[in-house]
Amino acid sequence: MNYILFDDSSRNNLLPLTFVRPIADIRIGILTIREKWEKYLGEETSTITESYLADKFPIKEGNQNILINGSVCPTPEMVKAVKELKINETLNTEEYIIAMNVGEDISGDTKFNPENSHNFSGEHMKLKNTYDIFSKNDKAIRDDFELLTKGKKSAKLSDSNNVIGAENIFVEEGASVEFATLNAKTGPIYIGKDSEIMENSVIRGPFALCHNAVIKMAAKIYGATTIGPFSKIGGEVNNSVIFGHSNKAHDGFLGNSVIAEWCNLGSDTNTSNLKNTYEPVRLWNYPQSSFLSTGLTFCGLIMGDHSKCGINTMFNTGTVVGVNCNIFGSGFQRNYIPSFRWGGTGRQSNYQIDKAFEVAKIVYGRRGKEFNKVEQNLLKAVFDLTAGNKSY
C-alpha cells in the first residue's frame, strides 16, 4: 500500500506557515504530522500539494494508493480504519474526509466522496488555523510522548538535576541535562537525542525538546511548549511551538506563539499574548485578507519561515509575520507584516530576493546545510507569489 498525504482547504488558513511546506510537515507535539503517520503506518509517505512545492515534496505513486488528509493527526483507531479501506472507500467525519483508497488512479479530486464511506467518530485532532498549533499542543505532546516512549527505556538523568515526576520524563541517548529543574507532574517531558538543557534552566511539562536542540542557561519554559530540532532557546517561553532550526537564544518573552524554521529573534525580543482589555485576540487571516477573532484570550506571534527581528523588538498581541521578513526598530510592530518586508514601525521596504538568497546561504551554512537550488526555487516561488500583494 502506498500512502499519500494531501493538503485540504485548511491550507490557506494555515498561511504563512504553509507557504514553504505541506500541512503534513507542520510540527505539533513532538513530531510533525507526517512523522506521526509514518510512525503509525510503518511506511514512508509522499504528498499532494501546491505545484511550486512539488520539487521539494514530490508525489510517489503506487499500484494501490490511499490518500490521507495531511491536516489530521492520527490515532491508533484511525490508522486501523485507514488500513482497512478498500478501493473507492473513504473514511470521513461529518465535516471532512480523513482518507480514501483510490486504487491506481490518484488524479481524482480529493474532495470526491464515493458512496462507500465510513464515518469516523473517534476522538482526534485536526489543524484548521495557525493558533491550533499552540492551543492543541498540550494533547499533541502527550500523545506523541506515549507513541515514542512505549516499550522503551529512558536514559538516566544526572543526579545534579532537581526532578519532580521522574516517571513522566524520557531522555534519549546523547542528551545532556545538568543542574536543571524539571517538573513533569503537570505533563510529560521529552528530551530528544543529542539535545542539551543548560544549567539553572527551569522546565514545566508538558514539554518537548527535539533532537540536537539547546535550552540556554537559566531559561524558564512553561508547558505546553515544543522546541524543534537544532533550535536554540533562552529567556522565558510559554505554550509555544518552534518548528526547527530557529533561535531565540537570549532573554525576552515568547508566549502562545508559533515560530517556523530558519527564524531568529534578537536579544530581548518580547511578544504580547494578552490584550489590556482581555478581549478575544484577532489574528490576520490570509483567505479573508482581514483580522478575524481567534476566540482566544491568549495569542502571541505567528512567524513565517526565514523571518528575523532585531534586538528589543516588541510584537503586539496577535501578530502575524510572513516569510523572509527582517523586522527592527523601536515601538510595537504592526499586527500584520506581509512576506518579504524589511524595516519596522517607521518605514518598510521590499526585501530583495537576491539579498534573501545571500542571507539564507549563510544561515544554512552555519548549520552545516546547503541552501541548494530546490530551496532557492521554492523561496523564489513564494517571493513571486507574494510580491506586491499586501494580503500575502
C-alpha positions in Angstrom: 0.0 0.0 0.0 1.2 3.5 -0.9 0.2 6.4 1.4 0.0 10.0 0.1 -0.8 13.0 2.4 -2.8 15.7 0.8 -3.5 19.4 1.6 -7.1 20.2 2.2 -8.9 23.5 2.3 -7.3 24.4 5.7 -4.0 25.1 3.9 -4.8 28.8 3.3 -5.9 29.4 6.9 -2.5 28.0 7.9 -0.5 30.6 6.0 2.2 31.9 6.4 3.3 28.5 7.8 2.3 26.6 4.7 4.0 28.9 2.2 7.1 26.6 2.2 5.6 23.3 3.3 2.6 21.0 3.0 0.3 20.9 6.0 1.7 17.5 7.0 5.1 18.9 7.7 3.9 21.2 10.4 5.2 20.3 13.8 2.7 19.9 16.7 3.5 17.9 19.8 6.9 16.3 19.4 6.6 15.2 15.8 5.4 16.7 12.5 2.0 15.3 11.3 3.9 13.4 8.6 6.2 11.8 11.1 3.2 10.7 13.2 1.6 9.0 10.3 4.8 7.3 9.2 5.4 6.1 12.7 1.9 4.6 13.0 1.8 3.2 9.4 5.4 1.9 9.4 5.7 3.3 5.9 7.1 6.4 4.2 4.6 8.9 2.7 4.6 11.4 -0.1 2.5 14.5 -0.8 -0.1 16.1 -3.0 0.4 19.8 -2.5 0.9 23.1 -4.4 2.8 22.7 -7.7 5.6 25.0 -6.6 6.3 22.8 -3.6 6.5 19.6 -5.7 10.3 19.7 -6.3 10.9 19.5 -2.6 7.9 17.4 -1.7 7.4 15.1 -4.7 4.5 12.7 -5.0 5.2 9.0 -5.2 2.6 6.8 -6.9 1.9 3.1 -6.2 -0.2 0.3 -7.6 -2.7 0.9 -4.8 -2.9 4.4 -3.2 -4.5 5.7 0.0 -4.8 9.4 0.2 -4.7 10.8 3.7 -5.7 14.3 4.9 -2.4 15.9 6.0 -4.1 18.2 8.4 -5.4 15.3 10.6 -3.3 13.9 13.4 -3.5 10.1 13.5 -4.7 7.9 16.4 -4.3 4.1 16.6 -8.1 3.6 16.0 -7.9 5.9 12.9 -4.9 4.2 11.4 -6.6 0.8 11.8 -9.6 2.2 9.9 -7.4 3.7 7.2 -5.6 0.4 6.6 -8.8 -1.4 6.2 -10.2 0.8 3.4 -11.0 -1.0 0.2 -10.8 0.6 -3.3 -13.2 3.6 -3.6 -14.0 3.6 0.1 -13.5 6.7 2.2 -13.1 7.4 5.9 -14.6 10.7 6.9 -16.2 12.8 9.6 -19.4 14.9 9.1 -17.1 17.8 8.1 -14.2 16.4 6.1 -12.5 13.4 4.5 -9.8 11.7 6.5 -8.7 9.2 3.9 -9.7 7.5 0.7 -8.5 4.4 -1.1 -8.3 5.5 -4.8 -6.5 2.4 -6.2 -4.2 3.1 -9.0 -5.7 6.4 -10.1 -4.6 9.4 -7.9 -5.8 12.0 -10.4 -9.3 12.3 -8.9 -10.4 15.3 -6.8 -9.6 14.7 -3.1 -13.0 16.3 -2.3 -14.7 13.4 -4.2 -16.9 11.4 -1.8 -17.9 8.0 -3.2 -20.9 6.1 -1.9 -18.8 3.6 0.1 -17.9 5.9 3.0 -17.3 5.1 6.6 -17.9 7.6 9.4 -15.1 8.0 11.9 -16.5 9.2 15.3 -13.3 8.6 17.4 -11.6 11.5 19.1 -8.8 13.1 17.0 -7.1 16.3 16.3 -7.2 18.4 13.1 -5.4 21.7 12.3 -7.7 24.3 10.9 -5.9 27.5 11.9 -2.4 28.6 12.9 -3.3 29.1 16.5 -4.5 25.5 16.8 -0.8 24.6 16.8 -0.1 26.0 20.2 -3.6 25.7 21.6 -3.7 21.9 20.9 0.0 21.3 21.7 -0.7 20.0 25.2 -2.6 17.0 24.0 -0.3 16.5 21.0 2.8 16.3 23.3 1.1 13.8 25.5 0.0 11.6 22.5 3.5 11.7 20.9 5.2 11.0 24.2 3.2 7.8 24.6 3.9 6.8 20.9 7.6 7.4 21.1 8.4 6.0 24.5 6.1 2.9 24.6 8.3 -0.1 25.4 11.5 2.0 25.6 13.7 2.7 28.5 14.8 6.3 29.2 18.5 7.2 29.5 19.5 8.2 33.1 19.3 11.8 34.2 22.3 13.2 36.0 21.9 13.5 39.8 22.8 17.2 39.6 19.2 17.8 38.4 16.2 18.7 40.6 13.5 16.4 39.3 9.7 16.2 40.0 7.7 13.4 38.5 10.6 11.4 37.2 8.3 8.7 35.8 6.9 11.2 33.2 10.4 12.2 31.9 12.0 10.4 29.0 15.6 11.2 27.9 17.0 9.9 24.6 20.6 8.8 24.2 23.2 11.6 23.9 21.1 14.2 25.6 22.9 16.4 28.2 21.0 17.8 31.2 22.8 19.3 34.2 21.7 21.3 37.2 18.2 21.9 35.8 14.8 21.8 37.4 12.3 19.5 35.6 8.7 19.4 36.8 6.8 16.6 35.0 3.9 16.5 37.4 1.9 18.8 35.1 2.7 16.8 32.0 5.4 14.7 30.3 8.9 16.0 29.4 10.6 14.6 26.4 14.3 15.3 25.9 15.5 14.3 22.4 18.7 12.7 21.1 21.9 14.8 21.4 19.9 17.8 22.8 21.1 19.9 25.7 19.5 21.7 28.7 22.0 24.0 30.3 22.4 24.9 34.0 19.7 26.6 36.1 17.0 26.1 33.4 13.5 25.6 34.9 11.1 23.5 32.8 7.5 22.6 33.4 5.7 19.9 31.3 4.2 19.1 29.0 7.4 19.9 27.1 9.3 18.5 24.1 12.9 19.2 23.2 13.6 17.7 19.9 16.9 16.2 18.7 20.0 18.5 18.7 18.1 21.4 20.2 19.5 23.5 23.0 18.0 25.3 26.0 20.3 28.1 27.1 21.3 28.8 30.7 18.6 29.9 33.2 15.8 29.6 30.7 12.2 29.5 32.0 9.9 27.2 30.0 6.3 26.6 30.7 4.1 23.9 29.0 2.8 23.2 26.6 6.0 24.0 24.6 7.8 22.3 21.8 11.4 23.2 20.7 12.1 21.8 17.3 15.3 20.2 16.1 18.5 22.3 16.0 16.9 25.3 17.7 18.5 27.3 20.5 16.1 28.8 23.0 16.7 31.1 26.1 14.7 33.5 28.2 11.0 32.9 29.0 8.7 30.7 26.8 5.1 29.7 27.4 2.9 27.4 25.3 4.7 27.9 22.1 5.9 25.7 19.2 9.2 26.3 17.4 9.4 24.2 14.2 13.2 23.8 14.0 16.5 25.4 13.0 15.3 28.6 14.7 16.8 30.7 17.5 15.6 32.7 20.5 18.9 32.5 22.2 18.5 35.4 24.7 16.2 36.9 27.3 12.7 38.1 26.4 9.2 36.6 26.5 7.6 34.4 23.8 4.1 33.2 24.6 1.3 31.4 22.8 3.2 31.6 19.6 4.4 29.6 16.6 7.8 30.2 15.0 8.6 28.4 11.7 12.0 27.3 10.5 15.2 29.4 10.0 13.9 32.3 12.1 15.9 34.4 14.6 14.6 36.5 17.4 17.0 39.2 18.6 18.0 39.7 22.2 15.2 40.9 24.4 12.5 40.4 21.8 9.1 40.3 23.6 5.7 39.2 22.4 2.5 40.4 24.0 0.0 37.5 24.3 -2.8 39.2 26.2 -4.8 42.4 25.4 -5.1 45.0 28.1 -8.9 44.8 27.6 -8.8 40.9 28.0 -10.9 40.7 24.8 -10.5 37.7 22.4 -7.5 38.2 20.2 -8.0 39.0 16.4 -5.4 37.5 14.0 -4.7 38.1 10.3 -6.4 35.6 8.1 -5.0 35.2 4.6 -8.1 34.0 2.7 -10.2 36.8 4.1 -7.5 39.4 3.9 -8.6 40.7 7.3 -8.3 40.2 11.0 -10.6 37.5 12.4 -11.3 36.6 16.0 -9.5 33.6 17.3 -11.8 33.3 20.3 -8.7 33.0 22.4 -7.7 35.3 25.3 -4.0 34.4 24.8 -2.4 34.6 21.4 1.1 35.9 20.6 3.2 35.7 17.4 2.9 33.6 14.3 6.1 34.0 12.3 6.8 32.5 8.9 10.0 30.8 7.7 13.3 32.7 7.3 12.0 35.8 9.2 14.1 37.6 11.7 13.9 40.5 14.1 16.4 42.8 15.8 17.2 43.4 19.4 14.5 44.8 21.7 11.7 44.1 19.1 8.2 44.3 20.5 5.4 42.4 18.9 1.8 43.2 19.6 -0.8 40.7 20.8 -1.9 38.6 17.8 0.8 39.5 15.3 1.4 37.6 12.0 4.8 38.0 10.2 5.1 36.5 6.8 8.0 34.7 5.1 11.5 36.1 4.9 11.0 39.4 6.8 13.7 41.5 8.5 12.0 43.4 11.3 13.6 46.0 13.6 13.1 49.4 15.3 11.6 50.8 18.4 7.9 50.6 19.4 5.3 48.0 18.8 5.4 46.4 15.3 2.3 46.2 13.1 -0.1 43.3 13.8 0.4 42.0 10.3 3.6 42.2 8.3 3.4 40.7 4.7 6.2 38.5 3.4 9.5 39.8 2.2 9.4 43.1 4.1 12.4 45.0 5.5 12.0 47.6 8.2 9.9 48.4 11.3 7.4 50.7 12.8 8.6 53.8 10.8 9.1 52.6 7.3 9.2 49.2 5.5 10.5 48.3 2.0 10.6 45.2 -0.1 13.2 42.6 0.8 15.2 41.9 -2.4 15.2 38.3 -3.4 19.0 38.3 -4.1 19.7 39.5 -0.6 17.3 36.8 0.7 19.3 34.1 -1.1 22.6 35.5 0.2 21.4 35.5 3.9 19.8 32.0 3.6 23.1 30.6 2.2 25.0 31.9 5.2 22.3 30.7 7.7 22.2 27.2 6.2 26.0 27.1 6.1 26.2 27.8 9.9 24.2 24.6 10.5 26.2 22.5 8.0 23.4 22.5 5.4 23.3 23.7 1.8 20.8 26.2 0.5 20.5 24.3 -2.7 18.7 25.0 -6.0 15.5 23.3 -4.7 15.4 25.6 -1.7 16.2 28.6 -3.8 13.5 27.9 -6.3 11.0 27.4 -3.5 11.8 30.7 -1.9 11.7 32.5 -5.2 8.3 31.0 -5.9 7.0 32.4 -2.6 8.5 35.7 -3.5 6.8 35.8 -6.8 3.5 34.7 -5.2 3.6 37.4 -2.5 5.4 40.3 -4.2 3.2 43.4 -4.4 0.3 41.7 -2.6 -0.3 43.3 0.7 -2.6 40.4 1.7 0.3 38.0 1.4 
